[in-house]
Amino acid sequence: MSNQTSENSREFLGSEFLGWFRIVEDHSHDLIEEHLRPFGLSLSQGFLFGLIADCALKGIAPLQKDLEKDMRLVTSSITNLVQGLERKGMIFRVDSPTDGRAKELHVSEKGWKMREELGRNRIDWQLALTAPLSDEELALIVQLLRKMGRSYD
């Protein structure tokens, strides 16, 4: 049997890794969406809201344009997500003191309450996602993913 067709070849294992990674990613998205649904948030809105809240916790009021890279979206798409979060009362925009054309994004009181409630439920979907793994297996996967992630820095 040639190395190219072997189930232990790097090519085969790399392909299988990506396939399973996509399955786990899809399952993770499904679990997150399930927890966002009661708040009327899409996965993209939840991710953007999380970025804004994380910045706020670090004492930073992010600009809408700064989040485009993290979200991997174009300006018009980010604008739609921001407007949706604003309509739901989760965030509000303020003119930037350093750039009058730019808007800072801030979490509203309602947004902080929602984040607190989501935080209480976050452990549920994390446990559901990792339930098939032993503690040792989970630690190994985290170690390996850190190694992979650091190779791209």
C-alpha angles and dihedrals in degrees: 000000000000121000091243094063097038116116087225096053118118090239094053094043092046090053092047091047091055092047093052091041089058091049092051091045091051091048090049091051090050091052093047092047089051090057093044095048096081088057093049092242128141121221090257092049090049092050093048091046089051091052092050092047092047090053091048091052087056091051094255126128102205122216117233091241091054091061096056092084094048091047094041089224136124123251096262092053093048089048091055092049092047091049090050092052089047092051089052089052094241097120140011133205127232128187110260112248090216099044118028091198093056128077126218115218119224132183114242125222089258089051093053091050091051091048090052091052093046089050090057090053096042093083089057095060092040090054091045091052095048098036095108091058130082117229089256093051092048091050090050093050091049090049092050094046090050088053091051092046094050091053089067097051 
